[in-house]
Amino acid sequence: MYKRQGGSDGETPEFVVVDSAAAPAESSPETSSPAEEIAPAETEAVVYGDNVMDIDFNALIANTGNSRINAVSQYVSSLTPSKKNEYTGMFAGKNLILITAEAFAKQVIDPERTPTLYRMATKGIQFTDYYQPAWGGSTTTGEFSNVIGLVPADVGMCMKQAVYQDLFLTMGHQLQKLDYYSAAYHNHYADFYNRNRTHTHLGYDRFIARYQGLEGLTEEWPESDLEMMDITVPDYIDRQPFSIYYMTVSGHCGYSLQENAQARKNYDAVKDLPCSEQVKCYLASQLELEKAMASLVEQLEKAGIADDTVIVLSPDHYPYGLERSAAWKTNRNYLCELLGVDELTPFIRDRSTLIIWSGCLEGKDIQVDDPVYSLDILPTLSNLFGVPYDSRLLVGRDVFSEEMPLVFWPNYKWKTDRGTYDASEGVFTPAEGQTADQAYIDYVSQLVRNKCTYSAQVRDRGYFTWLAGYLEEKGILP
């Protein structure tokens, strides 16, 4: 284990070695088994190998003269990798459609209003305790965490890493190396958040957006997710295997009939709901995402490839346009109304849902009850698709591994299967039937700080670019 050591203002903190005995034995990833309830019954003992790449960190450190790079390598080499498991390679060779859904929340899902989203959430892999932390920086940090699997250490400009670093572990890059057809789509302006510069560096051969190749969208705000889906799916549905990324926009605030074209379009479906006008308009705007998913699934099924295609959908952030704000013309906190609570904490506000669905999953009843968050998406998909990756290089965990479940926020609040910890107040709240002593709290708090520091150092020191060069030289990367 490593311990974070604070530096002067503006400097990335360093790591110093701490005796591994400082970690309480009962909390170590090697001894926890969060996946027991979701793992299929085994008829015989199976010994699984580690999810690692063939990296000799000792030789690497000995032959690298850059002490700043060596400090990161030493930290990574100290970590215990996660193991492969019975789910490893379950999606090998399948198509992947990865979607970041604008301001999506689990409260959108309803068996009658959103039957396709309901089907995908309940008949795919079911996540009962999923979070998209508010990383700061709005949509771009949500995209970053979903796709890149690191803490967005530079908030509004975090995606610039895609331009100057070789982010070789993204699913886009991993599948691109396997000769997948790849493309990224967005139904708003191509240069918003510099996506016209960043997204082709995430493992997608082309980025297509409004006024940059995506023709046929109605001139309205926000634009239609359904129209984007109907226009783009024919581009790739006959080019298997394919790796596709979507950033949607229909659910964007503000949430009023005057401001939101999709709310106006879908309002009749929500007008009789017993809630405020603002919440009705939010739900109406999200119905365009439902229509987009219905179109996508229908086209996949018509082509006979629904069982061979995996759809992954996660929000970018909670619907902050429902909070009390002069910017959004809201005079009270309608987010509390949507969530059905009187007060908001990050643990309540950022709880959402993750959808991982494929036709091949229906009937399997795979459920994950442990805390899961957006940084877990990349390692989980890497394991499910059976692509070569090193679990020590990613901040999150494969949710089917035996690693300790951990969700955290940039202000060092965290949640595990034992409870939640408010770092600003120094208060731990145990989950029902759970306990934790101070040693456990200190241990997990240090893990969180290490992971935040690691993400910042990857950014500041160009670590992935340097490591990719080494792996290519050794023939480990194609």
N, C-alpha and C positions, 0 to 999 in steps of 0.2 A: 504494500500500500504506500501511497505518497500523501504528504500533507501539504496543503497550500500555505505558502509563505508570502505575506503581503509585501509589495514593493512600493516605491514612491508613486505619486500620482502620475497617471499616464503610462505606467509600465505594466506589462503583463506579469502577473504573479508567477513565481517559480514553484517547483516541487522540491521537497526534501523528504528523504526516506524516513519512514516511521516503522517501528517494529510491528510486524503483522499480528503479533499477540494482542495489540491494542484493540483489534476487532473482536467483539463478542462472538464466541463460537456459534451460538444459536442463530445469529443473524447473517452469517457468511453465505454468499451465493451457493457455495458447494453443498451446504447442508439443508437449504430450503427446497421445497418441492411444490411450487405453485401450480404446476401443470398436471398434478395427479388426477384431478377430477375430470379433465378434458381429454386425457390420453386414452386411446383405445386399450382394451385389456390385452395383455401380452400372454401368449401361450408358452413362451420360453424366454429366458433371459437374453437380451440383446446388448452387446457392447457397442456403443456409438463413439465415433471419433470426434475430435474437436473441430469446430468451424474456424479454421485458421488457414492462412496462406503460408507458403514455405519461406518464412522470413527468419533468418538467423540474426536476431537482434544483437547478440553478443559480438558477432563478427562485424555487424553493421556499425555498432558504436565504436569498436576498436579502430575501424578504418575511416571514420568520418571525423574530419577536423573541426566541424562546426559544433561548438558546445551547446548552442541554443537548439539545434536539431537533435543532438544527442540527448538532451534533457527530455524531449518529447518521446523519443524512442525508448528511453529508459522507463518512463512512466508506462507506456503501452506494453512493454515487455513484462512489467510487473503484474499485469492484470491476468485473471484467470479466464480463459476463453470459454464460451458456451459450447455445449456439445450438440452434435447432430441428433436427430430424434426421429420418431416414427412418421413425422410430417415432412421430413427433409425430402425435397424433390417431388412433392405431390403435384406441383404445377409445372414441372419441367416440360419445356417445349410449348406450353400454352401461350396464347396471346395475352397481352396485358393492357388494360385501359385504366390509367391512374387519373383521378379527378380531384382537384381541390375545389370545393363548393363554397361559393361566396356566402358568408354569414349563416351557414347551415347550422341547425340545432336539432337535437333529437325530438323536440316537441313538434317539429314539422310532421313527423311520421305518424300516420293515422291509417288504419286498415281500410277506411272508406274513401277518404279524400286523396290519399297517396298510396294506392294499392301496390304500385311497382316498388317504391321505396320500402314499403312495409314487407313485401316479399323478399327483397334483397337483404334487409336487415334481420329478418327472422328465419330465412332459409339458407343463408350463407353461414359464414363463421359469425357467431353472435357474441358481441362484446357488451357486457352489462355494466362496465365501470370505466368508460373511456373519457379522456380529457384532451382538449386542445388548449394548452396554456396560453394566456395573453402574453406573448413575448415582447410586446411593444412593436411599433412600426406597422401595425395593421396587417394588411393582406400579405405583403412581401415576406414577413417573418413566418407567417403560417405556411406559405408555399415552401420556404426554405426548410422548415422543420420536417414537413411532409416528405420532401423529395431528397434532401441532402442528409438528414439524420444527425445534424449537429445543433447545438444551441446557437440561435441567431445572435452572435456576439456583437454585431455592429448594427443592430436594429435596422433603420431605414435603408441602409446601404449594404445589408448583409449579402444580397444576391450578387454583388460585384465579385465575390469569391468565384462564382461560376466563370467569370471572364479571365481571371488571372491564376486560377488553380486548376489542376487536373483532378476533378472530382470523380475519380475512376470507379468508385463504389456505388454510384447511383444506379437504380434499376435501368434507367435509360442507357447509360454507358455499358452496363453488364449485358443487356440484350442486344445492343448495337454491335457488340463484338461477336455475337452469335448470328449476325446477318439478319436481324429482324428489320422489317420495314418500320421506320420511325418518323413520327411527326408530333408537334405540339400545337395546340389550338387555343385561341382566346377570342371571345366575341366582343371585346372592346378594343381600344386603340393599341396598336402594336408596340408603341414606344412608352406606354405607361409603365412605370417602374423599370424602364430600360429592358423590357422583356425581349425586344427585338435584338438586343445584344447578348442577353444572358442565356436564353432558353436553348439555343443551339449548342451551348456548351454543357448542357445537362444530359447529353446523350440522345438528342433528337436531331435528325438530319435537316429538318426545316421547321420554322416557326411561322404559323399562318394566323393572322388576326385581321380585324377590321381595317380596311385600307392597306392591307398587306397580304393580298391573296384570298381573303375570305369575302367573297362576293355574294350578294343576295340577301344580306341582313336588312331588316326594316330599320329606317332611320328613327330611332327612339332611344330613350334612356329609362332604365337600363335595357340593354339589348336582350334578345330572346335566346335562352339556352336551347330551346326546342329547335329554333331555326338553325343554330350552329350545328346541332346534332344531325338534323336532316340534310344539311349541306355537306358535312364533312365525312360522315360514315361511308358513303360510297367511294371516297378517295382511297380507303384502305381495306375495306371488308374482303376484297378478293386478293389481298397481298399478304397472305399468311406466311410465317408468323409475323405479327405486328406488335409494336410497342408504341402506345399513344398516350399523350398527356393533354388534359383539358384544365383550363382555369375558367370557371363559369362567372357570370356577372348578374344574372337576373335577380338574385336575392339581395342586391346592394341597396343600402339605405339612400334617400329617406323613404319612410313608410307612410305615404299618404297617396290618395288618388291623384292629387295634383303632381306629385313628384315622381311617381313610379309607374311606368307604362305597364309593367307586368301585373302590378296590383290592380290597375284598372281592367286589364284584360280578364283576370281570373276572379274578380271580386264576387261575382254571383255565387261562387262555390263556398264562400265564407261569410256572406252578409248576415246570415241568421245565427252565427256563433255568439255565445254569451260572453263577449269580451269587448275591449275597447276598439275604436276605429284603427288605432295604430297597430295593434296586434293583428287585427283582421288583415290589414294591408301587408304586414310582414308575411303572414301565412299565405296570402294570395300571391305575393311575389315568388315565394318558394314553390308554388304549384307549377311554375314554368320549368323548374328543375325536375319535378315529377314527370311532366310531359316529355322532357328530354330523355329521362331514363326509360320511360315506357317505349319511346321510339327506338332507343338504342337496343334494348333487350329484344324488341320485336324484330328488328333487322338482323340481329345475331341469330335468333331462332329461325327466322325465315331462311337464312343462309346455311342453317344446320351446324353452326359453330358455337352455340351458347355453352356447350359442355367443354369446349376447347378455349374459352375466353374467360379471363378473370377481370372483374371490375372492382376497383378499390376506390372508395369515396370517403374523404375526410374534410371537415370544415377548415377554413383558414383562421377563423376567430369567432368568438361569440357575436351575436347580433347587437353590437354596441350602439347602433342607430336607434335602439329602443330605450337607451338610458336617458335620464334627464339631461338635456343639453340645449343651449341656445343654438348651437350649430345645426342640430337636427330638428329644431322647433318643437321640442318635447317639454312639457311643463311638469312632468313627473316621471318616475322610473317605471316605464312599461315593461322593462326586462323582468322585474320582479313578478309582474302579472303573468308573463309568458311562462316563467319557470315555476310559478305557484308558490313563491316564498315571500316572506316579509323583509328579509335582509339578505344581502349578497356577500359571500366570501369567494375567493378564487376557487375553492373546492366545489362550490355550488355553481357559480357563474360559468366556469369553463368545462363543466361536465357535459359531454355531447355523445356522439356515437361514431363509430368507425364501421364502414360497410366493406366487407370482403366477400364478394359473391361470384359464383360461377354455376352454370347449370349442373355441373358435376358434383356440387356440394349439397344440392337439395336432397333431403332424406338422411343426411349424415348426422345431423344434430350435434354440431361441434360448438361448444360454448366456452367462452373465456370469462371467468368471473373476477380475476385479479385486476388491480389497477393497471391500465394501459394508457399510453399517450402517443402523441404524434411522432416522437423520436423512435418509437418501437416499430413504425411502419416499415422502414427500410431493412433492418435486420430480419424482421419476420418474413417479408417477401423474399429476401435473399435466400433464406432457408427453404421456404416453400417452393421456390423456382429452382433450387439446387445449384445456384451459381456460386462460383468460388469467391469467398469473401473472408475477411478476418474479423471476427466478432469483437476483437479488442480495439479495433479502430473506430467503432461506432459507439455513440453515447447510449443509445437505447438498447433494448434486448429483444431477442426472438421470443415471442410470448409463449412458445411451446417448449422453450428450454427450461432448465431448472434454476436459472438465475432469479435472484430476488426481484419481485416486481417493485418498480420505483417510478413515481411520477414527481417531477419537481418544476418549480417556477423560477424565473430569473432573480427573484428576491429571496431565494433559498427556502421558501416554503416547500414542503414535500408531503407525499403520501406513499405509504407502502400497504401491504396487506395487514399490517398491525395497527395502522391508524394514521392520523395527520399531524403535521408539525408546523406551527406558525412561528417562523424564525424571528419575526419582528417582535413578537410577544414572549417568545421562549416557552410556548405552551404546546404540549403534546396531548392529543385527544385520542385515546385508544379506540379501535374498532370493537364492536360487540364481541365479548369473549376473549379479547386479546389484552396483553400487557406488554410493557417495554420499560426497561430500566434506563438510567442515564447513559450507561455505556453504549446501548443500542442507539439512542438518540444522537449521541456524539458521533458514533460510527457512520450512521446514514447521513448526517449533516456534513461530515467530511467527504463522503462519496459525492454528494451534490456539488460541493465546492470544487472538488477535483474535476468533475465532468464539465463544469462551467469554465474552469481554467484551461482544461484541455482544448475545448472548442475555440477559445480565444487564441491559444497558442498555434493551433492549426491555421487559423486565419493570419496571425501576425508573422508567422515564420514560414508560410508557404509550404507547410509540412507535406501535404498530399502531393503537391507537384514534385517535391524532392523525392518522396517515397515512390511515386509512380516511375520516375526516371530510374531508380535503383531496380525496381521490379522488372522493368522492360530490359534493362541491361542483363539481368540474371535469367531472362526468359520466362519469368513467372507470369507476366502480363503479355498477352498477344500484341 
